[in-house]
């Protein structure tokens, strides 16, 4: 048995009501719920929320909302691990014993059922702490620049100024789509990026962090382009 947990608190500040704001015609959370359902690998898809409107929309798209997340678990300072651990404990208290829980983020419209399936296959094979969706940085992070206190441009790692891009190690970051782990790992709230974690590597054109209005508009343009491309194939 595997269970998906979609965290979706109501207090988004940078983009108000982000989890249920319409994204390309559907509430944002709907894309995550539909991908989880399409994967066909979850006995239950649970939305963990403190917000009744989010709960209602999640139910309309096929997710379960069997509990209300406590207010103490819904502020800016609560980590995702704590939220999933709370859901894990609730499920286990019902007498259920899932093998794996998958955290699926509510603001991941590019998420694909096949990628979620790949994550399950990988964690089942490796028996690792976590399997996490990642993508590569588009520019070498070793040559990143910064703005100094006096307004001038500086480098974080000036020793790499003359190093060719192709000679620098490739770097990756969290794609913000899903994380697989066993119940015990979630309950211990272990750091995700450990020596015992494995990646599902996603192409950059299917990853977009959505924290600002500019991010949102970029994501919708990317999403529409991908849909148009799919239709023309």
C-alpha positions in Angstrom: 0.0 0.0 0.0 1.2 3.5 -0.9 -0.4 6.8 0.1 0.0 10.2 -1.5 -0.1 13.3 0.8 -0.7 16.7 -0.8 0.1 19.5 1.7 -2.0 22.6 1.0 -2.3 25.2 3.8 -4.5 28.2 3.4 -2.1 30.9 4.4 -0.1 31.5 1.2 1.2 35.1 1.4 3.2 35.9 -1.7 0.5 34.6 -4.0 -2.8 34.6 -2.0 -4.8 31.4 -2.2 -2.1 30.0 -4.5 -3.1 26.4 -3.9 -6.6 26.9 -5.4 -6.0 29.8 -7.7 -7.0 29.0 -11.3 -4.0 27.8 -13.3 -4.7 27.3 -17.0 -8.4 26.7 -16.3 -8.2 24.5 -13.1 -7.4 25.1 -9.4 -3.7 24.7 -9.0 -4.0 21.7 -6.7 -6.2 19.9 -9.2 -3.1 19.2 -11.4 -1.3 17.4 -8.6 -4.4 15.4 -7.6 -5.0 14.3 -11.2 -1.4 13.2 -11.7 -1.5 11.2 -8.5 -4.8 9.5 -9.7 -3.4 8.9 -13.1 -0.3 7.1 -11.7 -2.5 4.3 -10.4 -0.2 3.5 -7.5 -1.9 5.0 -4.6 -4.6 3.4 -2.4 -5.4 6.9 -1.0 -4.6 10.4 -2.0 -4.9 12.6 1.1 -4.9 16.4 1.1 -3.5 17.8 4.4 -5.1 21.3 4.9 -6.3 23.6 7.5 -8.6 25.4 5.0 -12.2 24.3 4.3 -12.3 25.9 0.8 -9.1 24.0 -0.2 -10.6 20.8 1.3 -13.8 21.2 -0.7 -11.9 21.7 -4.0 -9.6 18.8 -3.2 -12.5 16.5 -2.6 -14.2 17.7 -5.9 -11.1 16.5 -7.8 -10.9 13.1 -6.1 -8.7 13.6 -3.0 -9.6 12.5 0.5 -9.6 15.1 3.3 -10.1 12.8 6.4 -8.7 15.3 8.9 -8.2 19.0 9.5 -4.6 20.0 9.9 -4.1 21.7 13.2 -3.4 25.4 13.1 -0.1 24.8 14.9 1.0 22.8 11.8 0.0 25.4 9.3 2.2 28.4 9.8 5.3 29.6 7.9 7.8 27.9 10.2 6.5 24.3 9.9 8.7 22.2 7.7 7.2 19.8 5.1 8.6 16.8 6.9 6.6 17.7 10.0 3.4 18.0 7.9 3.9 14.6 6.3 4.9 13.0 9.6 1.6 14.3 11.0 -0.3 12.6 8.1 1.7 9.4 8.6 0.8 9.2 12.2 -2.9 9.8 11.5 -2.9 7.0 8.9 -1.2 4.6 11.2 -3.6 5.4 14.0 -6.4 4.1 11.6 -4.7 0.8 11.6 -3.2 1.1 8.1 0.4 0.1 7.3 1.5 1.7 4.0 4.9 0.8 2.7 5.6 4.3 1.3 4.2 7.8 1.5 4.7 10.2 -1.4 4.6 14.0 -0.6 3.1 15.6 -3.8 3.3 19.4 -3.8 0.1 21.3 -4.4 1.8 23.8 -6.7 3.3 21.4 -9.2 1.2 21.7 -12.4 4.0 20.1 -14.5 4.0 16.9 -12.5 3.7 13.7 -14.5 2.2 10.4 -13.4 5.2 8.6 -15.1 7.7 10.5 -12.9 5.8 9.6 -9.7 5.9 6.0 -10.9 9.6 6.2 -11.5 10.1 7.5 -7.9 8.3 4.5 -6.5 10.3 2.0 -8.6 13.5 3.7 -7.5 12.8 3.7 -3.8 11.6 0.1 -3.9 14.8 -0.9 -5.6 17.3 1.1 -3.5 15.5 1.0 -0.1 16.9 4.5 0.5 15.8 7.3 2.8 14.3 9.5 0.1 13.6 9.7 -3.6 13.2 13.3 -4.7 12.4 15.1 -8.0 15.3 17.3 -9.1 16.4 19.2 -12.2 19.7 20.8 -13.3 20.6 24.4 -12.9 20.7 26.1 -16.3 23.9 27.9 -15.5 27.0 26.7 -13.6 26.5 27.6 -10.0 30.2 27.8 -9.5 30.2 31.0 -11.6 27.3 32.6 -9.8 27.5 36.4 -9.2 26.2 38.6 -6.4 25.6 42.3 -5.8 28.0 43.6 -3.1 27.0 46.1 -0.4 28.4 48.9 -2.4 26.3 48.0 -5.5 29.1 46.4 -7.5 29.1 43.0 -9.0 31.1 40.2 -7.4 31.5 36.4 -7.7 30.7 33.8 -5.0 33.6 31.7 -6.3 36.0 34.0 -8.2 38.5 31.1 -8.6 36.2 29.7 -11.3 36.1 32.8 -13.4 38.4 31.4 -16.1 37.1 27.8 -15.9 35.2 26.6 -18.9 31.5 25.8 -18.2 31.9 22.3 -19.5 34.7 21.6 -17.0 32.5 22.5 -14.0 30.5 19.8 -12.1 26.8 19.8 -13.0 24.5 21.0 -10.2 20.9 20.1 -9.4 18.1 21.5 -7.2 14.8 20.4 -5.8 12.2 20.4 -8.5 9.4 20.9 -6.0 7.1 18.1 -7.4 7.3 15.0 -5.2 9.3 13.2 -2.4 9.0 9.5 -1.6 9.9 8.0 1.7 8.9 5.2 4.1 6.7 6.0 7.2 9.7 5.7 9.6 11.8 8.1 7.6 9.0 10.7 7.5 8.3 10.4 11.2 12.0 11.0 12.0 11.9 14.2 9.9 15.4 13.4 8.5 16.9 15.9 6.0 15.9 15.2 2.5 19.3 15.7 0.9 21.4 13.0 2.5 24.0 10.5 1.4 21.1 8.0 1.2 18.8 9.9 -1.1 18.3 9.3 -4.9 16.9 11.6 -7.6 14.4 11.4 -10.3 15.9 13.9 -12.8 13.4 16.0 -14.7 14.0 18.2 -17.7 14.2 21.9 -17.0 11.3 22.7 -19.3 9.0 20.8 -17.0 10.0 22.5 -13.8 9.1 26.0 -12.5 9.1 27.2 -9.0 6.0 29.3 -8.4 6.5 31.9 -5.6 5.8 35.2 -7.3 3.4 36.6 -9.9 6.2 36.6 -12.4 6.8 32.9 -11.7 3.1 32.2 -12.2 2.9 34.0 -15.5 6.1 32.2 -16.8 4.7 28.9 -15.6 1.4 29.4 -17.5 3.3 30.3 -20.7 5.4 27.2 -20.3 2.4 25.0 -19.6 0.4 26.2 -22.6 3.5 25.7 -24.9 3.9 22.2 -23.7 0.2 21.4 -24.2 0.3 22.9 -27.7 3.4 20.8 -28.4 1.6 17.6 -27.2 -1.4 18.4 -29.4 0.8 18.8 -32.5 2.6 15.5 -32.1 
